[in-house]
Amino acid sequence: MNILVMKNKEEASKKAFDLLSADISNGAKVLGLATGSSPVGLYDQIVSSSLDCSQLISINLDEYVGIKPTDPQSYHFFMQQHLFNQKPFAKSFIPDGSNLDADYVTTHYNRILAAHPIDTQILGIGNNGHIGFNEPGTPFDIQTHKVHLTSATIKANSRFFASKNDVPHAAYTMGIGSIMKAKHIILLAFGEQKADAIAATVNGKITTAVPASVLQQHPNVTILVDRQAAQKL
């Protein structure tokens, strides 16, 4: 693991952009993308840059179940607003949350991942150490699957909804086994609320109780944190 403690979120986002740009210059074609507040600064950097994404493929980590792509709270909508409308990719894949046939959706997504191996994967991290929507207790070798979100994750995500009751209780997510196949992983974490998760990820025991701790076993991980998220390292 390469741990980079930056002054603030803006500095970390700029560094993430530099790392991503270097990967693309070195031949990366398939990007694994994340949603949530952590990667927004990186996407802002991409949008304001001269980076050409028209020959790249993106594969998103996850999507809520039971939500249409046009819903403002969907991750489809998030990605369009923050990146794809301004920087279209050659192909962009996001799980179809409006399809309630979990077997079909997950099998189809695993086929997409097999056809397009990820070169650089962008990750955030949950307060409980989840990556994607792989909650504590998720097996490390699992592929794309449907997950029932924990009460802690629902509470954390309620800030994006009118009320906690509006937060979907399930999601389709790329599995930890799929994430670990990426050639380079860039994890972003900001704020003191992420300090425990980052400390457990970097220095703790490798355990499914902290899903991100498996990243200790990956050969090429860069963790970018601000000073608040790094305070317990």
C-alpha positions as CSV (number, residue, x, y, z in Angstrom):
1,M,0.0,0.0,0.0
2,N,1.1,3.5,-0.8
3,I,-0.4,5.8,1.8
4,L,-0.5,9.5,0.8
5,V,-1.6,12.0,3.4
6,M,-2.7,15.2,1.7
7,K,-3.5,18.6,3.2
8,N,-7.1,18.5,2.1
9,K,-9.7,16.9,-0.2
10,E,-8.9,19.2,-3.0
11,E,-5.2,18.4,-2.9
12,A,-6.0,14.7,-2.7
13,S,-8.4,14.9,-5.7
14,K,-5.7,16.6,-7.8
15,K,-3.2,13.8,-6.9
16,A,-5.8,11.2,-7.8
17,F,-6.3,12.8,-11.1
18,D,-2.5,12.8,-11.7
19,L,-2.3,9.1,-10.9
20,L,-5.3,8.3,-13.1
21,S,-3.9,10.3,-16.0
22,A,-0.5,8.5,-15.7
23,D,-2.3,5.2,-15.8
24,I,-4.2,6.2,-18.9
25,S,-1.0,7.5,-20.5
26,N,0.5,4.0,-19.8
27,G,-2.3,2.2,-21.5
28,A,-5.2,2.0,-19.1
29,K,-8.4,1.7,-21.0
30,V,-11.0,0.4,-18.5
31,L,-11.7,2.4,-15.4
32,G,-13.7,1.2,-12.4
33,L,-15.7,4.1,-11.0
34,A,-17.3,4.9,-7.7
35,T,-20.1,7.2,-6.5
36,G,-20.6,9.1,-3.2
37,S,-18.9,12.2,-2.0
38,S,-15.3,11.0,-2.1
39,P,-14.7,10.8,-5.8
40,V,-16.5,14.0,-6.7
41,G,-13.4,16.1,-6.6
42,L,-11.6,13.7,-8.9
43,Y,-14.5,13.9,-11.4
44,D,-14.4,17.7,-11.2
45,Q,-10.7,17.5,-12.1
46,I,-11.5,15.2,-15.1
47,V,-14.2,17.5,-16.3
48,S,-12.1,20.6,-16.1
49,S,-9.1,18.9,-17.8
50,S,-8.3,18.2,-21.4
51,L,-8.4,14.5,-20.8
52,D,-10.1,12.6,-23.6
53,C,-12.4,9.9,-22.3
54,S,-14.0,9.0,-25.6
55,Q,-11.8,5.9,-26.1
56,L,-12.2,4.7,-22.5
57,I,-14.6,2.2,-20.9
58,S,-16.1,2.8,-17.4
59,I,-17.6,0.2,-15.1
60,N,-19.3,1.4,-12.0
61,L,-19.2,-0.4,-8.7
62,D,-22.8,-0.5,-7.7
63,E,-26.4,0.7,-7.9
64,Y,-29.4,0.7,-5.6
65,V,-32.0,-1.9,-6.3
66,G,-35.5,-0.7,-7.1
67,I,-34.5,2.6,-8.5
68,K,-34.8,3.8,-12.1
69,P,-31.7,5.2,-13.9
70,T,-33.6,8.5,-14.3
71,D,-34.2,8.9,-10.6
72,P,-32.0,11.8,-9.2
73,Q,-30.8,9.5,-6.4
74,S,-29.7,6.7,-8.7
75,Y,-26.0,6.2,-9.4
76,H,-26.8,6.4,-13.1
77,F,-28.0,9.9,-12.6
78,F,-25.0,10.7,-10.3
79,M,-22.5,9.7,-12.9
80,Q,-24.3,11.6,-15.7
81,Q,-24.3,14.8,-13.6
82,H,-20.8,14.6,-12.3
83,L,-18.9,13.1,-15.3
84,F,-20.6,11.5,-18.3
85,N,-22.5,14.5,-19.6
86,Q,-19.3,16.5,-19.8
87,K,-16.9,13.6,-20.6
88,P,-18.6,10.8,-22.5
89,F,-16.9,7.4,-22.5
90,A,-16.8,4.9,-25.3
91,K,-18.9,2.6,-23.1
92,S,-20.2,3.0,-19.6
93,F,-21.6,0.2,-17.5
94,I,-23.7,0.5,-14.3
95,P,-25.8,-2.3,-12.8
96,D,-29.5,-2.0,-13.7
97,G,-31.1,-1.3,-10.4
98,S,-34.6,-1.2,-12.0
99,N,-34.3,-4.9,-12.9
100,L,-35.4,-6.9,-9.9
101,D,-34.1,-10.2,-11.3
102,A,-30.9,-10.4,-9.2
103,D,-29.6,-13.5,-10.9
104,Y,-29.8,-12.0,-14.3
105,V,-28.3,-8.6,-13.3
106,T,-25.4,-10.1,-11.4
107,T,-24.6,-12.7,-14.1
108,H,-24.7,-10.1,-16.8
109,Y,-22.4,-7.8,-14.9
110,N,-19.9,-10.5,-14.2
111,R,-19.8,-11.2,-17.9
112,I,-19.1,-7.5,-18.5
113,L,-16.3,-7.6,-16.0
114,A,-14.8,-10.7,-17.6
115,A,-14.9,-9.0,-21.1
116,H,-13.4,-5.8,-19.8
117,P,-10.8,-6.3,-17.1
118,I,-10.4,-3.2,-15.0
119,D,-7.1,-1.3,-15.2
120,T,-7.6,1.4,-12.6
121,Q,-10.3,1.1,-9.9
122,I,-11.5,4.2,-7.9
123,L,-12.8,3.4,-4.5
124,G,-14.3,5.2,-1.5
125,I,-14.7,3.6,1.8
126,G,-17.7,3.4,4.2
127,N,-17.4,4.3,7.9
128,N,-17.7,0.5,8.6
129,G,-14.9,-0.3,6.1
130,H,-17.1,-1.4,3.2
131,I,-15.9,-1.0,-0.4
132,G,-18.5,-0.8,-3.0
133,F,-21.6,-2.0,-1.1
134,N,-19.7,-5.0,0.2
135,E,-20.7,-4.8,3.9
136,P,-18.8,-6.4,6.8
137,G,-18.9,-10.2,6.7
138,T,-18.9,-10.3,2.9
139,P,-16.5,-13.1,1.6
140,F,-13.4,-11.8,-0.1
141,D,-13.8,-13.9,-3.2
142,I,-17.4,-12.9,-4.0
143,Q,-18.3,-11.6,-7.5
144,T,-21.2,-9.2,-8.3
145,H,-24.1,-9.8,-6.0
146,K,-27.2,-8.3,-4.4
147,V,-26.6,-7.0,-0.9
148,H,-29.0,-5.9,1.8
149,L,-27.6,-2.7,3.3
150,T,-26.8,-2.4,6.9
151,S,-28.6,0.1,9.1
152,A,-25.3,2.0,9.4
153,T,-24.9,2.3,5.6
154,I,-28.6,3.3,5.2
155,K,-28.1,6.0,7.9
156,A,-24.9,7.3,6.3
157,N,-26.6,7.5,2.8
158,S,-29.7,9.2,4.2
159,R,-28.0,12.6,3.8
160,F,-28.6,12.2,0.0
161,F,-32.3,11.6,0.4
162,A,-35.3,13.5,1.7
163,S,-35.5,11.2,4.7
164,K,-34.0,7.9,6.0
165,N,-37.1,6.1,4.9
166,D,-36.5,6.9,1.3
167,V,-33.1,5.2,1.2
168,P,-33.2,1.8,-0.7
169,H,-32.4,-1.2,1.5
170,A,-30.6,-3.2,-1.2
171,A,-28.1,-2.7,-3.9
172,Y,-26.2,-4.6,-6.7
173,T,-22.5,-4.3,-6.2
174,M,-19.3,-5.5,-7.8
175,G,-17.8,-8.1,-5.4
176,I,-14.6,-7.9,-3.5
177,G,-13.2,-10.6,-5.7
178,S,-13.9,-8.4,-8.8
179,I,-12.4,-5.3,-7.2
180,M,-9.2,-7.1,-6.3
181,K,-8.6,-8.0,-10.0
182,A,-8.0,-4.4,-10.9
183,K,-4.4,-3.7,-11.8
184,H,-4.3,-0.4,-9.7
185,I,-6.7,0.6,-7.0
186,I,-7.0,4.3,-5.9
187,L,-8.9,4.7,-2.6
188,L,-10.1,8.1,-1.5
189,A,-11.2,8.9,2.1
190,F,-11.8,12.3,3.7
191,G,-12.9,13.5,7.1
192,E,-12.5,12.3,10.7
193,Q,-15.5,10.0,10.3
194,K,-13.3,7.8,8.1
195,A,-10.3,7.7,10.4
196,D,-11.3,4.4,12.1
197,A,-12.0,2.7,8.8
198,I,-8.7,3.9,7.3
199,A,-6.7,2.8,10.4
200,A,-8.3,-0.7,10.3
201,T,-7.8,-0.9,6.6
202,V,-4.1,0.0,6.7
203,N,-2.9,-1.4,10.0
204,G,-5.5,-3.8,11.2
205,K,-6.0,-7.5,10.8
206,I,-7.2,-8.7,7.4
207,T,-10.7,-9.7,8.2
208,T,-14.1,-9.7,6.5
209,A,-15.3,-7.6,9.5
210,V,-13.4,-4.8,7.7
211,P,-13.9,-5.5,4.0
212,A,-11.3,-2.9,2.9
213,S,-8.6,-4.7,4.9
214,V,-8.3,-7.1,2.0
215,L,-6.5,-4.4,0.1
216,Q,-3.4,-5.2,2.1
217,Q,-3.1,-8.2,-0.1
218,H,-3.3,-6.2,-3.4
219,P,0.0,-5.5,-5.1
220,N,-0.8,-2.0,-6.3
221,V,-3.0,0.2,-4.0
222,T,-2.8,3.9,-3.5
223,I,-4.7,5.4,-0.5
224,L,-5.3,9.1,-0.6
225,V,-6.5,10.7,2.6
226,D,-6.7,14.1,4.1
227,R,-5.2,14.8,7.5
228,Q,-8.5,14.2,9.3
229,A,-9.0,10.7,7.8
230,A,-5.3,9.9,8.6
231,Q,-5.4,11.0,12.2
232,K,-5.4,7.4,13.6
233,L,-2.7,6.0,11.4
